[in-house]
Amino acid sequence: MKVRLAWRNAPCLDLGKDWLDAEIAGCHFPDVRLGKRLHRLMASMSEDVGASIPVACEDWAATKAAYRFFSNDDVGDQEILAGHFEATRGRAAASKGPILVLHDTTEFTFKRGDGSAIGWTNRLHLKTANGRGPERQHTMCGVFMHGSLAVTTQGLPLGLAAVKLWTRKKLGVRKNLTKHECRSLPIGEKESYRWVENLRQSTLRLSAPGRCVHIGDREADIFGLFSAASEIGTHFLVRICNDRLAEDGDTRIASVMKEVPAAGTHQVTFTDSRGVAQTADLTIKYRRLTIVPSVAKRKELAPLEVTVIYAIEKTEPKNRPRVEWKLVTDLDVSSLDLAIEKLDWYAMRWKIETYHKILKSGCQIEASKMQTAHSLINLIAVSCILGWRVFWMTMISRTGRRIPPETALTELERQLLDLRVKDKAPVAQKDLHYYLIKIARLGGYLNRAGDPPPGNIVMWRGLSKLADMTIGAEIVLEDVGK
C-alpha cells in the first residue's frame, strides 16, 4: 500500500520520453512502421540486455515481428545507426576540448553447419586433444566490425561516429599475391581501406575536424590514413608498426630516433594480462621529422611532417614484456608535458576494446542463432546502441561532475531506486552519480569505502533489474488509474 501511495502522490510522469527517443530520432526508413518497430524492439531488448530475441520479446507475435524486422531488405545497419550518429554529434558539440575518436576492428564468430549464408572470418588449424595426429582445418564464419568510438579526454564515451560491418565471401582472396604486390595495391583495393573510410565518415559526422584526434593501434599505421587526415584537416595519433623512410628518404625513423636524446621520464600504472597492477618507468623522447611514402606510392602520396614519440621502459622486467610505445602524430609536441599528454590520450584506446567486450559478453551477440549475414548485421547495429548506453552509464559516474539525474533516468526510475535501494544516511543532493551507484548496487556492487568505481557487468545487471521494476510499476500505475 505504501508503494502505491508513493506513486499515486507523485507528479505527472511522462513515461513515453526516454533515452531511446534521442538515439533513434534521426533514423529514416522507407516505411514509417519500421521506425516504430525499431523503437519497440530496442525498448524490449534494453529491458534485458543480452537475452535472446524470444526472451526479450516475450510472445510469439513480437518475436516474429522482430525477426522480420532484422531480415527486411529495407532495413540496414546504417539506417538503424543513423539516429545514434546524430545524437553522438550533438553530445560531441556540447562537450569541450578535443574529441578522441578510437578506431579498432573486432570479429563476431558463429557456429553454423553451413556458414555460406553468413560469410567467413578465418581458418583455424586445430590439433587433437593429445597433441598427436594430423592437424584439422576449421573455417570460422562470422561478421567483422570496424568501429569508431568518440570519447572525451576524460574517457566519457559520446557514442559511435562510424561503423563498418562486413563479411568475407571467400578466404585467401590475396593468397597468390606476393608481399610486394600487396603493398603496391592502391589503398582503395585493400580491406584496410576501412580505416580511411571510417576516418572520413566520423570526421564528417562530428562536424569538427580540428577537434578530432583519430587514435589507432599498429594496424592503423597506414600512410594513406595519415594523408587522408591531412587532406581533411583532422588529426591522428597512431602506434607505429613500420619503420618508415624518413627525412630525405635515405634513412629510417628508428635511425633518426636513435640519435634523439631523452626528454625526461614518466611513470605509468597499468594492469597486465593476469589482472595484476604494474608500474613502469618510461624514458620519453620525441622528434619532429618528415616521413616519406614507399617508392610505389610516391606518385599518389606526398611526404608528411609528423612528430614521433618514443616511450620505452628503462629496463627489461622479469615477469612481463617491456612497455614500448612508439607513436606518430601530426599534433604539436613541443614539450615533455605535451608528449605525456599524447601518451595519456593513446592509453584511452583500450576503451574501444572494453566496448567490444560489452557487445560480446553483455549483449551476447555471438549467442544469436540468426542464419543470414543481413540479419546478424542488423542485430549487431541495434546492440551497438544498447552497448553504448551501458558503457556511458558506467563511465559517466566516474567523471565527478554534478549532472542532473533526468539526463539519463525518468522520474519513475528515480522513485523506484529510492524505494528499492535505501540510503544509510540522508543525502543532500541526488545527482546522476547518486542514482547510478544505486543501479550498480542492484547489480551486485557493494559500494564499500575502498571499492573501485562500478564496472560494466554490475551496471548492465542493475539496468536489467531496474527495467523489470519499471515494467511492474507501470502495471501498478495503470491499475491505480482505473
Backbone torsions as a table, in degrees:
resi	resn	phi	psi	omega
1	MET	NA	-40.5	179.5
2	LYS	-60.4	-38.3	-179.3
3	VAL	-65.4	-44.5	-179.8
4	ARG	-63.0	-40.5	179.4
5	LEU	-65.5	-37.9	179.8
6	ALA	-62.6	-41.0	-179.9
7	TRP	-74.6	-38.1	-176.5
8	ARG	-65.2	-35.0	-178.3
9	ASN	-86.8	-0.5	-179.0
10	ALA	-74.7	157.4	175.5
11	PRO	-60.8	166.0	-179.5
12	CYS	-59.0	128.6	-177.6
13	LEU	-105.1	130.1	176.3
14	ASP	-99.0	86.5	-174.4
15	LEU	-73.0	-10.8	-179.4
16	GLY	-78.5	-19.0	-178.1
17	LYS	-94.2	119.9	176.4
18	ASP	-147.9	-175.1	-175.5
19	TRP	-64.0	-25.3	-179.1
20	LEU	-63.1	-35.0	-178.7
21	ASP	-57.5	-43.0	-179.3
22	ALA	-70.5	-33.9	-174.4
23	GLU	-79.2	-20.2	-179.6
24	ILE	-121.1	7.9	-179.2
25	ALA	-61.0	-32.0	-178.3
26	GLY	-89.4	7.5	178.5
27	CYS	-80.0	138.1	179.4
28	HIS	-133.5	119.0	179.9
29	PHE	-115.9	156.4	177.2
30	PRO	-58.6	-30.9	179.9
31	ASP	-118.3	126.0	-178.8
32	VAL	-57.9	-31.5	-178.0
33	ARG	-63.7	-27.6	178.6
34	LEU	-66.7	-37.8	176.1
35	GLY	-63.6	-41.1	178.1
36	LYS	-66.0	-39.5	178.7
37	ARG	-64.1	-40.5	178.6
38	LEU	-60.2	-42.6	-179.8
39	HIS	-63.2	-46.1	-179.7
40	ARG	-64.8	-39.9	-178.4
41	LEU	-65.7	-45.4	-179.7
42	MET	-68.3	-34.4	176.6
43	ALA	-62.1	-41.9	179.5
44	SER	-67.5	-44.6	-177.6
45	MET	-69.7	-31.4	179.9
46	SER	-72.0	-20.3	179.2
47	GLU	-75.4	-18.9	178.4
48	ASP	-148.8	76.1	-176.5
49	VAL	-61.0	128.4	179.2
50	GLY	95.2	-9.1	178.2
51	ALA	-75.7	157.4	177.4
52	SER	-69.5	165.5	-179.2
53	ILE	-59.9	-45.8	178.3
54	PRO	-61.0	-39.2	179.6
55	VAL	-67.3	-42.3	-178.8
56	ALA	-67.3	-37.7	-176.3
57	CYS	-85.1	-26.1	170.4
58	GLU	76.8	-25.1	177.4
59	ASP	-138.3	165.9	-173.2
60	TRP	-66.7	-38.9	-177.8
61	ALA	-63.4	-46.6	180.0
62	ALA	-68.4	-36.0	178.7
63	THR	-65.7	-44.6	178.7
64	LYS	-62.3	-41.1	178.5
65	ALA	-63.7	-36.1	179.3
66	ALA	-66.2	-45.9	179.3
67	TYR	-64.4	-37.7	177.4
68	ARG	-65.6	-36.5	177.7
69	PHE	-64.4	-47.4	-177.7
70	PHE	-65.0	-30.9	-177.9
71	SER	-92.7	-3.1	-177.3
72	ASN	-65.8	130.8	-179.8
73	ASP	-67.6	-19.9	178.9
74	ASP	-86.3	0.7	179.8
75	VAL	-113.5	127.6	177.9
76	GLY	-135.0	167.0	-177.1
77	ASP	-62.5	-36.2	-178.9
78	GLN	-70.3	-33.7	176.2
79	GLU	-67.8	-40.0	179.5
80	ILE	-66.1	-38.8	-174.5
81	LEU	-89.8	-5.2	-175.7
82	ALA	-57.8	-43.3	179.5
83	GLY	-66.2	-39.3	178.7
84	HIS	-65.1	-40.7	177.4
85	PHE	-59.4	-42.3	179.8
86	GLU	-65.6	-41.0	178.0
87	ALA	-66.1	-36.4	176.6
88	THR	-61.3	-42.9	178.6
89	ARG	-61.3	-40.5	178.2
90	GLY	-63.3	-42.5	179.0
91	ARG	-67.4	-36.6	178.3
92	ALA	-66.3	-40.1	179.9
93	ALA	-65.3	-32.5	-179.2
94	ALA	-80.4	-15.0	-179.7
95	SER	-85.3	167.5	180.0
96	LYS	-116.8	152.4	176.6
97	GLY	84.7	-173.6	-179.8
98	PRO	-63.9	151.3	174.2
99	ILE	-108.2	117.7	178.5
100	LEU	-88.2	120.4	179.4
101	VAL	-104.8	108.0	-174.8
102	LEU	-92.0	123.6	-177.5
103	HIS	-111.7	138.8	175.3
104	ASP	-166.3	159.0	-180.0
105	THR	-116.3	139.2	173.8
106	THR	-136.6	168.8	178.1
107	GLU	-131.6	143.6	175.9
108	PHE	-109.5	117.6	-176.5
109	THR	-105.4	149.2	-176.3
110	PHE	-137.1	147.3	177.5
111	LYS	-96.6	114.2	179.0
112	ARG	-136.0	147.3	175.8
113	GLY	-64.3	-40.2	177.5
114	ASP	-130.7	110.4	-176.1
115	GLY	-91.7	8.5	-175.2
116	SER	-62.8	-29.8	180.0
117	ALA	-78.2	-13.7	-179.9
118	ILE	-102.5	-47.8	-175.4
119	GLY	115.6	171.7	-172.1
120	TRP	-114.0	153.0	175.0
121	THR	-112.0	-56.1	179.2
122	ASN	-158.9	176.6	-179.8
123	ARG	-118.7	123.5	-178.5
124	LEU	-98.7	147.3	175.0
125	HIS	-108.4	109.6	-173.7
126	LEU	-104.8	138.5	176.6
127	LYS	-100.8	161.9	177.0
128	THR	-71.6	165.5	-174.3
129	ALA	-61.1	-38.1	-178.0
130	ASN	-90.6	4.0	178.7
131	GLY	79.8	2.8	-179.5
132	ARG	-105.7	162.0	178.3
133	GLY	88.1	171.1	-176.2
134	PRO	-72.2	153.0	175.3
135	GLU	-73.1	149.0	175.9
136	ARG	-111.9	139.8	176.9
137	GLN	-92.5	134.4	178.8
138	HIS	-130.8	121.2	-178.7
139	THR	-92.8	123.8	-179.6
140	MET	-89.4	138.7	175.2
141	CYS	-109.6	152.6	-178.7
142	GLY	164.5	-165.5	-172.8
143	VAL	-128.0	137.2	174.6
144	PHE	-94.6	147.8	176.1
145	MET	-136.1	125.9	172.4
146	HIS	-112.8	111.1	-175.3
147	GLY	-109.2	153.3	176.2
148	SER	-127.2	104.3	-174.4
149	LEU	-101.4	122.8	178.8
150	ALA	-88.2	128.4	177.9
151	VAL	-134.5	159.5	173.5
152	THR	-81.7	170.4	179.1
153	THR	-69.3	-12.5	173.7
154	GLN	-90.1	-3.4	176.4
155	GLY	94.7	9.6	179.4
156	LEU	-79.7	120.4	-179.3
157	PRO	-73.3	118.6	-179.9
158	LEU	-85.2	-21.4	179.0
159	GLY	133.9	174.5	178.0
160	LEU	-78.5	137.7	177.0
161	ALA	-105.2	-18.7	176.9
162	ALA	-164.1	146.3	177.5
163	VAL	-143.8	133.4	172.7
164	LYS	-122.4	122.8	178.2
165	LEU	-117.2	131.7	-178.4
166	TRP	-155.5	166.0	176.8
167	THR	-129.2	163.2	175.8
168	ARG	-106.6	126.3	176.7
169	LYS	-75.9	-30.5	179.7
170	LYS	-135.9	157.9	173.9
171	LEU	-104.1	149.8	176.6
172	GLY	67.9	38.7	-179.8
173	VAL	-61.9	-36.2	-178.5
174	ARG	-99.7	20.5	-171.2
175	LYS	-61.7	-34.1	-175.5
176	ASN	-86.4	-3.6	179.9
177	LEU	-86.7	143.1	175.5
178	THR	-75.7	167.2	179.0
179	LYS	-61.0	-39.3	179.2
180	HIS	-66.6	-39.7	179.2
181	GLU	-65.9	-37.7	177.7
182	CYS	-63.9	-42.3	179.7
183	ARG	-67.3	-28.1	-177.7
184	SER	-80.3	-14.9	-180.0
185	LEU	-64.0	144.0	173.4
186	PRO	-60.3	146.2	-177.0
187	ILE	-58.2	-31.5	-178.8
188	GLY	-66.9	-17.2	-179.8
189	GLU	-96.5	1.5	-178.3
190	LYS	-105.1	153.7	176.1
191	GLU	-65.6	-26.3	179.0
192	SER	-68.6	-5.9	177.7
193	TYR	-62.9	-17.2	178.6
194	ARG	-57.5	-31.3	178.7
195	TRP	-63.7	-44.0	-179.6
196	VAL	-69.6	-42.1	179.2
197	GLU	-59.2	-48.4	-178.0
198	ASN	-67.6	-34.1	176.3
199	LEU	-61.6	-45.5	-179.7
200	ARG	-66.6	-46.3	-176.6
201	GLN	-65.6	-45.0	-178.1
202	SER	-66.6	-38.1	178.0
203	THR	-64.6	-42.2	179.7
204	LEU	-65.1	-42.8	-177.0
205	ARG	-68.9	-36.0	-178.2
206	LEU	-78.5	-15.2	174.3
207	SER	56.1	31.2	179.6
208	ALA	-150.7	67.6	-175.5
209	PRO	-58.8	-34.6	-179.1
210	GLY	-69.8	-23.7	179.8
211	ARG	-88.7	-19.4	-173.3
212	CYS	-82.0	135.5	172.1
213	VAL	-124.0	110.8	-176.2
214	HIS	-87.7	123.6	-172.5
215	ILE	-117.4	131.6	179.6
216	GLY	-146.0	161.0	178.2
217	ASP	-83.5	-163.0	-174.0
218	ARG	-64.4	-22.8	177.5
219	GLU	-67.8	-20.1	-179.9
220	ALA	-88.0	3.2	179.0
221	ASP	-74.7	75.9	-175.2
222	ILE	-125.8	122.5	-177.9
223	PHE	-60.3	-37.0	178.3
224	GLY	-62.4	-31.5	176.6
225	LEU	-67.2	-44.5	179.0
226	PHE	-62.3	-41.6	180.0
227	SER	-65.7	-39.5	178.9
228	ALA	-64.1	-40.9	178.2
229	ALA	-62.6	-43.3	178.7
230	SER	-64.4	-37.1	-177.9
231	GLU	-65.2	-39.6	-176.2
232	ILE	-98.1	3.6	173.3
233	GLY	79.5	26.3	177.4
234	THR	-111.0	-178.2	-172.3
235	HIS	-121.4	160.9	179.8
236	PHE	-140.8	154.2	176.4
237	LEU	-145.9	105.5	-168.5
238	VAL	-131.2	143.0	175.1
239	ARG	-78.5	134.9	-174.2
240	ILE	-77.1	135.5	172.7
241	CYS	-114.2	-37.2	-176.0
242	ASN	-103.4	137.7	173.5
243	ASP	-84.6	85.4	-170.4
244	ARG	-73.5	160.1	171.4
245	LEU	-64.1	142.5	-175.6
246	ALA	-136.2	164.2	177.6
247	GLU	55.2	-112.0	-177.5
248	ASP	-87.4	3.1	179.4
249	GLY	92.5	-1.4	-179.7
250	ASP	-102.3	4.1	179.0
251	THR	-136.3	179.3	-178.3
252	ARG	-123.8	162.7	-179.8
253	ILE	-57.1	-45.6	-177.1
254	ALA	-60.2	-38.2	-179.8
255	SER	-67.3	-39.6	178.9
256	VAL	-66.8	-46.0	-176.1
257	MET	-69.5	-22.4	178.5
258	LYS	-63.8	-29.3	-178.2
259	GLU	-90.5	-4.3	-177.3
260	VAL	-83.5	127.9	178.2
261	PRO	-73.0	155.5	178.8
262	ALA	-66.8	137.4	179.1
263	ALA	-90.9	-17.3	-179.0
264	GLY	159.2	-170.1	-179.8
265	THR	-127.2	161.0	-179.8
266	HIS	-151.3	134.7	-179.5
267	GLN	-100.6	131.6	178.9
268	VAL	-122.9	148.8	175.7
269	THR	-118.3	132.8	-177.0
270	PHE	-149.2	170.5	177.9
271	THR	-108.3	127.3	-178.0
272	ASP	-80.8	-175.2	-175.2
273	SER	-64.7	-18.5	179.0
274	ARG	-94.1	0.3	-178.7
275	GLY	82.6	14.7	-179.0
276	VAL	-95.0	134.0	179.1
277	ALA	-68.6	133.6	-178.6
278	GLN	-130.3	151.4	176.1
279	THR	-124.1	136.6	-179.0
280	ALA	-133.9	136.4	175.2
281	ASP	-97.8	114.8	-174.8
282	LEU	-102.6	137.7	170.3
283	THR	-92.8	127.3	-173.2
284	ILE	-113.3	134.0	171.6
285	LYS	-139.6	152.3	-179.8
286	TYR	-149.1	155.3	-176.9
287	ARG	-157.9	135.0	172.2
288	ARG	-83.5	129.3	-179.2
289	LEU	-152.3	175.7	178.7
290	THR	-106.3	129.8	173.2
291	ILE	-103.6	144.4	-173.1
292	VAL	-118.6	134.2	177.5
293	PRO	-67.8	163.6	177.8
294	SER	-64.2	162.5	-178.0
295	VAL	-57.3	-38.4	-177.5
296	ALA	-68.0	-21.7	-175.2
297	LYS	-107.2	4.3	-172.4
298	ARG	-72.6	-18.1	177.4
299	LYS	-74.4	-28.8	-176.3
300	GLU	-107.2	-17.7	-177.6
301	LEU	-125.5	139.6	-179.8
302	ALA	-102.0	156.3	175.4
303	PRO	-58.9	153.8	-177.4
304	LEU	-130.0	143.5	173.3
305	GLU	-87.2	121.6	-178.8
306	VAL	-137.6	170.8	171.8
307	THR	-115.8	131.2	177.5
308	VAL	-105.4	131.0	180.0
309	ILE	-117.3	127.5	172.8
310	TYR	-110.2	128.4	173.6
311	ALA	-131.4	103.1	-171.4
312	ILE	-127.2	134.5	179.2
313	GLU	-63.4	139.7	-173.0
314	LYS	-62.2	-45.3	-176.8
315	THR	-123.8	159.2	178.5
316	GLU	-81.3	114.2	179.1
317	PRO	-68.2	156.8	-178.6
318	LYS	-83.7	-30.1	-170.3
319	ASN	-106.0	6.4	-179.4
320	ARG	-163.7	165.2	176.7
321	PRO	-68.1	153.8	178.3
322	ARG	-68.2	138.5	173.9
323	VAL	-73.3	122.9	-176.2
324	GLU	-145.2	99.5	178.9
325	TRP	-107.7	127.6	174.9
326	LYS	-125.8	112.4	-172.1
327	LEU	-116.9	152.6	173.7
328	VAL	-128.7	137.4	-177.5
329	THR	-151.8	156.5	173.6
330	ASP	-96.6	0.3	-178.1
331	LEU	-75.4	161.1	178.6
332	ASP	-71.7	124.7	175.1
333	VAL	-133.4	83.9	-175.7
334	SER	-109.6	6.6	179.3
335	SER	-153.3	165.8	179.0
336	LEU	-63.9	-38.9	179.9
337	ASP	-61.6	-40.8	178.4
338	LEU	-67.8	-35.0	176.9
339	ALA	-65.2	-42.9	178.1
340	ILE	-64.3	-38.9	177.5
341	GLU	-58.5	-43.0	179.6
342	LYS	-66.5	-35.0	175.6
343	LEU	-64.5	-41.4	177.6
344	ASP	-64.0	-38.5	177.8
345	TRP	-65.2	-43.4	179.3
346	TYR	-63.6	-33.8	179.2
347	ALA	-62.7	-19.8	176.5
348	MET	-67.7	-15.1	-174.7
349	ARG	-59.0	-28.2	-178.5
350	TRP	-63.8	-17.1	-177.8
351	LYS	-66.0	-31.9	178.0
352	ILE	-72.5	-28.0	174.1
353	GLU	-69.3	-37.4	174.3
354	THR	-62.0	-40.8	178.4
355	TYR	-62.2	-42.9	177.5
356	HIS	-63.0	-35.3	177.6
357	LYS	-65.1	-37.4	176.9
358	ILE	-62.0	-42.5	179.9
359	LEU	-62.1	-38.7	-175.9
360	LYS	-84.2	-48.2	-175.7
361	SER	-86.0	-37.1	-178.5
362	GLY	-85.4	-52.7	-179.3
363	CYS	-80.7	-11.8	174.9
364	GLN	55.5	44.3	-178.0
365	ILE	-61.4	-41.1	-174.7
366	GLU	-72.7	-5.1	175.4
367	ALA	-88.6	-4.7	-178.3
368	SER	-65.3	146.7	179.9
369	LYS	-106.1	10.8	179.4
370	MET	-61.5	146.6	-167.9
371	GLN	-105.1	-3.0	-179.3
372	THR	-127.1	152.1	179.3
373	ALA	-63.5	-37.9	-178.5
374	HIS	-60.1	-46.7	180.0
375	SER	-66.5	-41.2	-179.6
376	LEU	-65.3	-40.7	179.7
377	ILE	-64.1	-40.8	177.6
378	ASN	-66.2	-38.1	176.6
379	LEU	-63.8	-41.9	178.4
380	ILE	-62.0	-40.5	179.9
381	ALA	-60.8	-44.7	177.5
382	VAL	-63.7	-42.3	-179.2
383	SER	-66.2	-27.8	177.8
384	CYS	-60.0	-39.1	-179.5
385	ILE	-73.3	-43.2	179.3
386	LEU	-63.6	-42.2	179.4
387	GLY	-65.2	-36.8	178.3
388	TRP	-62.8	-41.0	-178.3
389	ARG	-61.3	-42.8	178.0
390	VAL	-61.3	-45.0	-178.9
391	PHE	-64.0	-43.0	-179.1
392	TRP	-63.0	-44.1	-178.3
393	MET	-69.5	-27.3	175.3
394	THR	-70.3	-43.8	-173.5
395	MET	-83.6	-28.4	-177.6
396	ILE	-64.3	-29.0	-179.7
397	SER	-72.8	-12.2	-178.0
398	ARG	-98.4	-2.8	-176.5
399	THR	-75.8	-22.6	-179.6
400	GLY	77.0	7.1	-179.3
401	ARG	-90.8	151.8	175.3
402	ARG	-83.8	102.6	-176.8
403	ILE	-115.2	132.4	179.0
404	PRO	-57.6	138.0	-177.0
405	PRO	-65.9	-26.3	-179.8
406	GLU	-68.7	-8.3	175.3
407	THR	-58.7	-34.7	-175.0
408	ALA	-130.1	-14.4	-174.2
409	LEU	-127.4	142.1	175.6
410	THR	-75.8	167.2	179.7
411	GLU	-65.0	-37.3	178.7
412	LEU	-63.2	-42.9	179.5
413	GLU	-61.8	-39.8	179.2
414	ARG	-66.4	-40.1	178.1
415	GLN	-64.1	-40.7	179.2
416	LEU	-63.6	-41.9	179.1
417	LEU	-64.2	-39.6	178.5
418	ASP	-64.8	-36.0	-179.7
419	LEU	-76.1	-38.2	-173.0
420	ARG	-85.2	-40.1	-176.6
421	VAL	-110.6	103.7	-174.0
422	LYS	-81.3	150.1	176.1
423	ASP	-90.7	145.5	177.4
424	LYS	-76.6	-25.6	-179.5
425	ALA	-145.6	157.3	178.7
426	PRO	-59.1	142.3	-179.9
427	VAL	-114.5	127.8	-175.9
428	ALA	-74.1	-45.1	-175.3
429	GLN	-126.4	119.6	-178.8
430	LYS	-100.6	88.9	179.1
431	ASP	-93.5	-173.8	-177.1
432	LEU	-63.7	-40.6	179.3
433	HIS	-57.0	-40.7	179.4
434	TYR	-57.7	-45.1	-177.8
435	TYR	-77.1	-31.2	177.9
436	LEU	-67.2	-34.7	174.8
437	ILE	-63.5	-37.7	177.8
438	LYS	-65.8	-39.0	176.5
439	ILE	-62.3	-44.2	178.6
440	ALA	-62.0	-36.9	178.1
441	ARG	-65.2	-33.7	173.6
442	LEU	-61.8	-31.2	-179.0
443	GLY	-89.3	4.0	176.2
444	GLY	110.9	2.3	178.2
445	TYR	-72.1	130.5	-174.3
446	LEU	-85.4	-24.2	176.6
447	ASN	58.2	43.0	174.9
448	ARG	-82.4	166.0	-173.7
449	ALA	-59.1	-39.2	-176.9
450	GLY	-95.0	4.4	-177.5
451	ASP	-73.8	143.7	173.7
452	PRO	-69.1	168.8	177.7
453	PRO	-58.5	152.7	-179.1
454	PRO	-62.4	145.5	-179.4
455	GLY	-99.4	-175.1	-174.8
456	ASN	-66.7	-35.1	-175.7
457	ILE	-64.6	-49.9	-179.1
458	VAL	-68.1	-27.7	179.4
459	MET	-69.0	-45.9	-178.2
460	TRP	-73.7	-27.0	172.5
461	ARG	-65.3	-45.7	-179.6
462	GLY	-64.8	-38.9	178.4
463	LEU	-64.2	-37.9	178.3
464	SER	-64.8	-42.9	178.1
465	LYS	-65.0	-40.9	179.0
466	LEU	-63.5	-37.6	177.7
467	ALA	-62.9	-42.9	177.1
468	ASP	-61.7	-41.9	179.2
469	MET	-63.8	-38.2	-179.0
470	THR	-66.0	-41.2	177.9
471	ILE	-60.4	-45.7	178.9
472	GLY	-62.8	-38.6	179.7
473	ALA	-65.8	-39.9	179.5
474	GLU	-63.8	-37.8	177.7
475	ILE	-64.0	-43.5	179.6
476	VAL	-64.6	-40.6	179.5
477	LEU	-62.6	-38.5	177.4
478	GLU	-64.2	-41.3	179.3
479	ASP	-65.0	-39.7	-178.3
480	VAL	-67.7	-35.1	-177.1
481	GLY	-76.8	-10.0	-179.0
482	LYS	-79.3	NA	NA
